[in-house]
Amino acid sequence: MASKTEAVTASTDGQSVAGVGPDDGAQGKDERSASPEPELSRDDAFEILSNRRRRFALHHLQHNGERAELGELSEHVAAWENDSGVQEISASERKRVYTSLQQFHLPKMDDKGVVEFDDREGVVELTPAAEQMDVYLEVVEGNDVPWSQYYLGLAAVNLGLLVAATAGTYPLRLVPDAGWGLFVATTFLVSALVHTYYSRTEMRLGDSESPPEVRE
């Protein structure tokens, strides 16, 4: 079973600053520098994750040391997009991804505070805010169903079995009530354990060699 897939501004109030001494200014500067980084909003997070190329870029950075050169990043993103190895991508495929990342995606992620992108040096690095992007991606392919639908189906099957057993349907009536309670609890426990394992090994950005939505 697989499981899918998505500025803080400073202002003044016009009050006069006359009479503010150098110590006051230094204290204000220290307070500003010690202020916490603004949190990434949910809308910004969803906007960043809504694009596959940005998801691939984040995955590479999270899995390979949080810092990369633009050329290296472009090669890996292009390889994942074209379902091929880094050595197999063409110059045009690499250039297309390079240009897109340089001119649009990385500046946008930099503006949201998720990465720091130095266009002149061609280097991109994750920021502390990127930790808020540590999310699970649910990838549904082929005849697979999302986990939410799986749990709904499991609950429906268990309910049907319990109703049939309560109505005295043979051979379900032979199982004692305690046995049915254990059965239902076990099915949900096993499913939850499998879901948790799958989520932490296959569905999270940066936890595997390839992004969750890329088949090995």
Disulfide bonds with the S-S distance in Angstrom:
none
